[in-house]
Amino acid sequence: MMELLSCRNITFIFLTVLILTAEASESESDSEESSIISRFQQYLKINTAQPSPRYKEAAEFLISEGKRLSLESQSIEFVEGKPLVLLKWEGTNPHLPSILLYSHTDVVPSEHSKWTHHPFSAHLDSQGRIFARGSQDMKCVGMQYLEALRRLKARNFHPLRSIYLAFAPDEEIGGHDGAEKLAQSEIFQRMNVGVVLDEGLASPDAHYRAFYAERSPWWLVIKAVGAPGHGSKLYDNSAMENLLKSIEAIRRFRASQFDLIKAGFKAEGEVVSVNMVFLKAGTPSPTGFVMNLQPSEAEAGFDVRVPPTADPESLERRIAEEWAPSSRNMSFSFKQKASTHSKSGKPLLTKTDSSNPWWSLLEKGVEMAGGKLGKPEVFPAATDSRYFRDLGLPAIGFSPMANTPLLLHDHNEFLHKDEYLKGIEIYESIIKAYASFNDHVRDGASKDEL
């Protein structure tokens, strides 16, 4: 009987220890998850919205996080007041081309009154959604890089290639004082970058999206002039009439491009998009506008996005001959006109076939972490990747956000904490694959081949 009781006691003690160990492990896991989310929220709470981003505060936070991970860190100001944070984890063979994990620190403005939660509160609701400007675009990616490195270091991983993390300013206003100056600098040359990872987009389904190119922004302004006239008079070639003709021609072109998407013939990033963003006309009065006077000038602005597969010369001829013909007293200019081709004349594309090992490694890294990539895409807007592609470097747009509505630049931008945490696992797998890649033949290949 005593032996039976003794066995029962031992079994009870053993089970109790197992339960307590499991509870302790679960508690430790919950604590780690809480810390990860907390760091993300800290970054999101820093108001880096244009036009007055708090860059210094963001830089101090990022450098602090880098130092906690024993990463080499520096803050570089190509333009005063616009720090670019550069972190480095040196590889065991620093002579191999390095990996650049790129992100930008600025975000677009928000209409606070249109949000359920303040855009810089980083509110975590009961459903696990983190509401904040930048939660998708793209503070999530910057912090996921850091958390992935934290995990790799905890597992005593030693990268073969050096890994750089860049947190740059001003992407939302063109990147001219951030990524463009970095790409043109001697600092960048010394980094010996072999591949760049930059931002992508959220995916509404279970597949992750990856981008090998992007559309270039042409910010077009069309102006019409004509003689002023009484509001009751009908006559040809007034400024407003000519501008309306132009708008109608553009509307027809826009509809033809949109039809290709609706019919499933092309993806959004593969067509030329045109959207009117402002209309300026009329003679102001103290109570609004003079209602019985036809104005002598009228102006409209359009955000045009051009894929690298389009013919830019043909499009510009269309603008000159159909949208803003001088024969109708019209003119046009560009506030910005980014090139769709590199300086060598080649389309700014990153290859997605077997000739580019970085694309294959991305696919394998995602799969190893339990995810799956969708079809390679052209990014519908512009990112800082173009400055690196222009150097002949392979640059891939990728933000691991599956099962997530696309809300960049929208009200109530959010990212679910589970997707954020899963994204860290995805990056851990990709970074490990990239930093371990050792193929001297590939590294000796011409950049144009990638």
FIRO-523380 format. One line per 5 residues: number of its first residue (from 0); their letters; for each residue x, y, z of C-alpha. Coordinates in nm, 2 decimals, decimal comma, always signed. Example, Ala and Ser with C-alpha at 12.3 -4.5 7.8 and 13.67 -1.06 7.14 Angstrom:
<atoms>
0> as> +1,23 -0,45 +0,78; +1,37 -0,11 +0,71
</atoms>
This chain:
<atoms>
0> mmell> +0,00 +0,00 +0,00; +0,28 +0,24 +0,09; +0,45 +0,16 -0,24; +0,13 +0,24 -0,43; +0,09 +0,57 -0,25
5> scrni> +0,45 +0,65 -0,31; +0,41 +0,59 -0,69; +0,09 +0,80 -0,69; +0,28 +1,08 -0,51; +0,57 +1,07 -0,75
10> tfifl> +0,33 +1,08 -1,05; +0,14 +1,37 -0,90; +0,46 +1,56 -0,83; +0,58 +1,49 -1,19; +0,26 +1,61 -1,34
15> tvlil> +0,26 +1,92 -1,12; +0,61 +2,00 -1,23; +0,51 +1,96 -1,60; +0,21 +2,19 -1,55; +0,41 +2,45 -1,37
20> taeas> +0,69 +2,44 -1,63; +0,43 +2,47 -1,91; +0,27 +2,77 -1,73; +0,61 +2,93 -1,68; +0,70 +2,88 -2,05
25> esesd> +0,36 +3,02 -2,16; +0,41 +3,32 -1,92; +0,76 +3,38 -2,06; +0,63 +3,36 -2,41; +0,35 +3,61 -2,33
30> seess> +0,60 +3,84 -2,17; +0,83 +3,83 -2,47; +0,53 +3,90 -2,71; +0,42 +4,19 -2,49; +0,77 +4,34 -2,51
35> iisrf> +0,78 +4,30 -2,88; +0,45 +4,48 -2,93; +0,55 +4,75 -2,68; +0,86 +4,83 -2,88; +0,65 +4,86 -3,19
40> qqylk> +0,41 +5,09 -3,02; +0,69 +5,31 -2,90; +0,81 +5,37 -3,25; +0,46 +5,42 -3,38; +0,39 +5,69 -3,12
45> intaq> +0,67 +5,91 -3,25; +0,50 +6,16 -3,47; +0,70 +6,16 -3,79; +0,42 +6,29 -4,02; +0,51 +6,53 -4,29
50> pspry> +0,56 +6,82 -4,31; +0,71 +6,84 -3,97; +0,84 +6,49 -3,87; +1,01 +6,45 -3,54; +1,31 +6,28 -3,70
55> keaae> +1,55 +6,34 -3,41; +1,33 +6,16 -3,16; +1,29 +5,87 -3,41; +1,66 +5,85 -3,47; +1,74 +5,85 -3,10
60> flise> +1,49 +5,56 -3,04; +1,63 +5,35 -3,33; +2,00 +5,40 -3,23; +1,91 +5,30 -2,88; +1,75 +4,98 -3,01
65> gkrls> +2,05 +4,92 -3,23; +2,29 +4,95 -2,94; +2,08 +4,71 -2,73; +2,15 +4,45 -3,01; +2,52 +4,54 -3,01
70> lesqs> +2,49 +4,67 -3,37; +2,73 +4,94 -3,50; +2,52 +5,25 -3,53; +2,55 +5,60 -3,68; +2,32 +5,89 -3,76
75> iefve> +2,40 +6,06 -4,09; +2,26 +6,40 -4,20; +2,30 +6,45 -4,57; +2,07 +6,74 -4,51; +2,06 +6,92 -4,18
80> gkplv> +1,78 +6,81 -3,96; +1,70 +6,50 -4,16; +1,90 +6,21 -3,99; +1,94 +5,88 -4,17; +2,01 +5,60 -3,91
85> llkwe> +2,24 +5,33 -4,03; +2,29 +5,01 -3,83; +2,54 +4,73 -3,91; +2,59 +4,37 -3,81; +2,92 +4,27 -3,96
90> gtnph> +2,95 +3,93 -4,13; +3,22 +3,68 -4,09; +3,32 +3,74 -4,45; +3,27 +4,12 -4,49; +3,42 +4,11 -4,84
95> lpsil> +3,11 +3,96 -4,97; +2,84 +4,20 -5,10; +2,62 +4,30 -4,81; +2,24 +4,29 -4,74; +2,06 +4,62 -4,70
100> lysht> +1,73 +4,61 -4,51; +1,58 +4,95 -4,60; +1,29 +5,14 -4,45; +1,17 +5,50 -4,41; +1,09 +5,68 -4,09
105> dvvps> +0,84 +5,95 -4,22; +0,47 +5,90 -4,26; +0,19 +6,09 -4,43; -0,03 +6,33 -4,25; -0,36 +6,22 -4,09
110> ehskw> -0,70 +6,37 -4,04; -0,73 +6,30 -3,67; -1,11 +6,36 -3,66; -1,16 +6,08 -3,91; -0,98 +5,82 -3,70
115> thhpf> -1,15 +5,59 -3,44; -0,83 +5,62 -3,23; -0,56 +5,89 -3,24; -0,32 +5,81 -3,53; -0,02 +5,84 -3,29
120> sahld> -0,16 +5,65 -2,99; -0,07 +5,31 -3,13; -0,39 +5,18 -2,97; -0,42 +4,80 -2,94; -0,79 +4,71 -2,94
125> sqgri> -0,96 +4,40 -2,80; -0,94 +4,23 -3,14; -0,56 +4,27 -3,15; -0,55 +4,55 -3,41; -0,28 +4,82 -3,36
130> fargs> -0,41 +5,15 -3,49; -0,15 +5,40 -3,60; -0,02 +5,60 -3,89; +0,28 +5,40 -4,01; +0,15 +5,06 -3,88
135> qdmkc> +0,15 +4,94 -4,25; +0,36 +5,21 -4,42; +0,62 +5,13 -4,31; +0,73 +5,14 -3,94; +0,62 +4,78 -3,91
140> vgmqy> +0,89 +4,67 -4,15; +1,17 +4,87 -3,98; +1,09 +4,72 -3,64; +1,04 +4,37 -3,78; +1,39 +4,39 -3,91
145> lealr> +1,52 +4,47 -3,57; +1,31 +4,20 -3,40; +1,43 +3,94 -3,65; +1,79 +4,03 -3,58; +1,72 +4,01 -3,20
150> rlkar> +1,60 +3,65 -3,25; +1,89 +3,55 -3,47; +2,14 +3,68 -3,22; +1,95 +3,49 -2,94; +2,00 +3,18 -3,15
155> nfhpl> +2,38 +3,25 -3,18; +2,35 +3,30 -3,56; +2,66 +3,45 -3,72; +2,59 +3,61 -4,06; +2,84 +3,53 -4,34
160> rsiyl> +2,75 +3,86 -4,51; +2,73 +4,20 -4,34; +2,38 +4,32 -4,27; +2,28 +4,69 -4,29; +1,96 +4,85 -4,17
165> afapd> +1,88 +5,19 -4,30; +1,60 +5,41 -4,16; +1,58 +5,71 -4,40; +1,38 +6,03 -4,40; +1,15 +6,19 -4,66
170> eeigg> +1,03 +5,89 -4,86; +0,68 +6,03 -4,85; +0,79 +6,35 -5,03; +1,02 +6,19 -5,29; +1,32 +6,06 -5,09
175> hdgae> +1,55 +6,32 -5,24; +1,71 +6,41 -4,91; +1,72 +6,05 -4,79; +1,75 +5,75 -5,01; +1,86 +5,94 -5,32
180> klaqs> +2,15 +6,10 -5,14; +2,24 +5,78 -4,96; +2,25 +5,59 -5,30; +2,48 +5,86 -5,44; +2,72 +5,88 -5,14
185> eifqr> +3,06 +5,74 -5,08; +2,92 +5,58 -4,76; +2,69 +5,37 -4,98; +2,98 +5,26 -5,21; +3,18 +5,14 -4,90
190> mnvgv> +2,88 +4,94 -4,79; +2,92 +4,71 -5,10; +2,55 +4,63 -5,11; +2,45 +4,32 -5,31; +2,07 +4,33 -5,26
195> vldeg> +1,81 +4,57 -5,11; +1,48 +4,48 -4,93; +1,23 +4,77 -4,92; +0,86 +4,81 -4,86; +0,57 +4,62 -5,02
200> laspd> +0,20 +4,62 -4,96; -0,05 +4,44 -4,74; -0,23 +4,14 -4,89; -0,60 +4,07 -4,83; -0,55 +3,70 -4,87
205> ahyra> -0,31 +3,44 -4,73; -0,04 +3,51 -4,99; +0,24 +3,76 -4,93; +0,31 +4,01 -5,20; +0,65 +4,08 -5,35
210> fyaer> +0,74 +4,36 -5,60; +1,01 +4,36 -5,86; +0,95 +4,71 -6,01; +0,73 +5,02 -5,96; +0,55 +5,28 -6,14
215> spwwl> +0,72 +5,62 -6,18; +0,53 +5,93 -6,07; +0,46 +6,20 -6,33; +0,29 +6,49 -6,15; +0,13 +6,68 -6,44
220> vikav> -0,01 +7,03 -6,44; -0,22 +7,14 -6,74; -0,31 +7,51 -6,79; -0,56 +7,66 -7,03; -0,59 +8,04 -7,10
225> gapgh> -0,84 +8,24 -7,29; -1,02 +8,57 -7,30; -1,25 +8,64 -7,00; -1,61 +8,68 -7,08; -1,95 +8,75 -6,93
230> gskly> -2,10 +8,45 -6,76; -2,40 +8,45 -7,01; -2,19 +8,44 -7,32; -2,13 +8,13 -7,54; -1,81 +8,14 -7,74
235> dnsam> -1,53 +7,90 -7,84; -1,20 +7,84 -7,68; -1,26 +7,98 -7,33; -1,01 +7,87 -7,07; -1,27 +7,66 -6,89
240> enllk> -1,41 +7,50 -7,20; -1,06 +7,39 -7,32; -0,97 +7,26 -6,98; -1,29 +7,05 -6,97; -1,21 +6,91 -7,31
245> sieai> -0,87 +6,81 -7,17; -1,02 +6,65 -6,86; -1,26 +6,45 -7,08; -0,98 +6,32 -7,30; -0,79 +6,22 -6,99
250> rrfra> -1,10 +6,06 -6,84; -1,14 +5,84 -7,15; -0,78 +5,73 -7,13; -0,82 +5,65 -6,76; -1,13 +5,45 -6,83
255> sqfdl> -0,95 +5,24 -7,10; -0,67 +5,16 -6,86; -0,91 +5,08 -6,57; -1,10 +4,85 -6,80; -0,79 +4,64 -6,85
260> ikagf> -0,77 +4,58 -6,47; -1,14 +4,51 -6,44; -1,13 +4,25 -6,72; -0,83 +4,08 -6,55; -0,59 +4,15 -6,84
265> kaege> -0,35 +4,35 -6,63; -0,27 +4,42 -6,27; -0,29 +4,77 -6,12; +0,08 +4,82 -6,14; +0,10 +4,73 -6,51
270> vvsvn> -0,12 +5,01 -6,65; -0,08 +5,39 -6,66; -0,30 +5,54 -6,40; -0,42 +5,90 -6,41; -0,61 +6,07 -6,13
275> mvflk> -0,70 +6,44 -6,10; -0,58 +6,58 -5,77; -0,67 +6,95 -5,80; -0,87 +7,19 -6,00; -0,80 +7,57 -5,99
280> agtps> -1,02 +7,82 -6,17; -1,26 +8,11 -6,11; -1,23 +8,47 -6,00; -1,24 +8,49 -5,62; -1,47 +8,73 -5,44
285> ptgfv> -1,53 +8,81 -5,07; -1,82 +8,56 -5,06; -1,67 +8,29 -5,28; -1,64 +8,33 -5,66; -1,77 +8,59 -5,91
290> mnlqp> -2,06 +8,41 -6,07; -2,11 +8,62 -6,39; -1,75 +8,62 -6,51; -1,58 +8,34 -6,71; -1,21 +8,32 -6,60
295> seaea> -0,91 +8,38 -6,83; -0,71 +8,09 -6,68; -0,79 +7,74 -6,56; -0,56 +7,48 -6,42; -0,57 +7,11 -6,32
300> gfdvr> -0,32 +6,88 -6,16; -0,29 +6,50 -6,23; -0,11 +6,22 -6,05; +0,01 +6,00 -6,34; +0,19 +5,67 -6,26
305> vppta> +0,39 +5,51 -6,54; +0,50 +5,14 -6,53; +0,85 +5,06 -6,66; +0,70 +4,85 -6,94; +0,52 +5,16 -7,09
310> dpesl> +0,65 +5,38 -7,37; +0,72 +5,71 -7,20; +0,78 +5,90 -7,53; +0,44 +5,79 -7,66; +0,27 +5,90 -7,34
315> erria> +0,43 +6,24 -7,36; +0,32 +6,28 -7,72; -0,03 +6,20 -7,61; -0,01 +6,48 -7,34; +0,12 +6,73 -7,59
320> eewap> -0,11 +6,65 -7,88; -0,43 +6,54 -7,71; -0,45 +6,64 -7,35; -0,29 +6,99 -7,37; -0,25 +7,09 -7,74
325> ssrnm> -0,10 +7,44 -7,79; -0,36 +7,49 -8,07; -0,62 +7,53 -7,79; -0,41 +7,78 -7,59; -0,30 +7,51 -7,35
330> sfsfk> +0,03 +7,42 -7,19; +0,16 +7,16 -6,95; +0,45 +7,11 -6,71; +0,57 +6,85 -6,46; +0,61 +6,91 -6,09
335> qkast> +0,79 +6,58 -6,09; +0,87 +6,34 -6,36; +1,06 +6,03 -6,24; +1,23 +5,81 -6,50; +1,10 +5,47 -6,58
340> hsksg> +1,44 +5,36 -6,71; +1,79 +5,36 -6,57; +2,07 +5,58 -6,69; +2,18 +5,30 -6,92; +1,83 +5,31 -7,08
345> kpllt> +1,71 +4,98 -6,94; +1,37 +4,95 -6,76; +1,41 +4,97 -6,39; +1,32 +4,60 -6,32; +1,46 +4,34 -6,08
350> ktdss> +1,46 +4,00 -6,23; +1,24 +3,73 -6,08; +1,38 +3,42 -6,26; +1,66 +3,18 -6,17; +1,92 +3,44 -6,29
355> npwws> +1,85 +3,63 -5,97; +1,93 +3,42 -5,66; +1,79 +3,68 -5,42; +1,44 +3,63 -5,56; +1,47 +3,25 -5,52
360> llekg> +1,61 +3,30 -5,16; +1,31 +3,52 -5,08; +1,07 +3,25 -5,19; +1,25 +2,98 -5,00; +1,27 +3,20 -4,69
365> vemag> +0,90 +3,27 -4,69; +0,82 +2,90 -4,74; +1,05 +2,79 -4,46; +0,86 +3,02 -4,23; +0,52 +2,87 -4,34
370> gklgk> +0,42 +3,14 -4,58; +0,37 +3,16 -4,96; +0,44 +3,43 -5,21; +0,19 +3,53 -5,47; +0,27 +3,63 -5,83
375> pevfp> +0,55 +3,89 -5,87; +0,41 +4,24 -5,91; +0,48 +4,59 -6,02; +0,44 +4,83 -5,72; +0,15 +5,06 -5,82
380> aatds> +0,31 +5,37 -5,66; +0,67 +5,49 -5,61; +0,91 +5,38 -5,34; +1,28 +5,45 -5,26; +1,37 +5,13 -5,44
385> ryfrd> +1,41 +5,32 -5,76; +1,73 +5,49 -5,64; +1,89 +5,15 -5,58; +1,76 +4,99 -5,90; +1,90 +5,29 -6,09
390> lglpa> +2,24 +5,17 -5,97; +2,18 +4,83 -6,12; +2,11 +4,67 -5,78; +1,84 +4,41 -5,73; +1,57 +4,57 -5,51
395> igfsp> +1,27 +4,38 -5,38; +0,96 +4,53 -5,23; +0,82 +4,31 -4,95; +0,61 +4,38 -4,64; +0,49 +4,06 -4,47
400> mantp> +0,13 +4,15 -4,41; -0,11 +3,87 -4,51; -0,49 +3,86 -4,44; -0,48 +4,24 -4,40; -0,68 +4,51 -4,57
405> lllhd> -0,47 +4,76 -4,77; -0,48 +5,08 -4,56; -0,17 +5,28 -4,63; -0,25 +5,65 -4,64; -0,60 +5,57 -4,53
410> hnefl> -0,80 +5,66 -4,22; -0,77 +5,40 -3,93; -0,46 +5,24 -4,07; -0,39 +4,93 -3,86; -0,20 +4,60 -3,84
415> hkdey> -0,31 +4,30 -3,64; -0,05 +4,20 -3,38; -0,05 +3,84 -3,49; +0,04 +3,94 -3,85; +0,31 +4,17 -3,71
420> lkgie> +0,46 +3,88 -3,50; +0,43 +3,64 -3,80; +0,61 +3,89 -4,01; +0,91 +3,88 -3,77; +0,93 +3,50 -3,82
425> iyesi> +0,92 +3,56 -4,20; +1,20 +3,81 -4,19; +1,41 +3,60 -3,96; +1,39 +3,32 -4,22; +1,47 +3,55 -4,51
430> ikaya> +1,75 +3,73 -4,34; +1,91 +3,40 -4,24; +1,89 +3,28 -4,60; +2,03 +3,60 -4,74; +2,31 +3,65 -4,49
435> sfndh> +2,42 +3,28 -4,53; +2,42 +3,29 -4,91; +2,77 +3,21 -5,05; +2,80 +3,20 -5,42; +3,11 +3,38 -5,56
440> vrdga> +3,01 +3,31 -5,92; +2,68 +3,50 -5,86; +2,85 +3,78 -5,67; +3,08 +3,83 -5,97; +2,79 +3,87 -6,21
445> skdel> +2,72 +4,20 -6,37; +2,46 +4,40 -6,18; +2,27 +4,45 -6,50; +2,20 +4,07 -6,49; +2,01 +4,10 -6,17
</atoms>
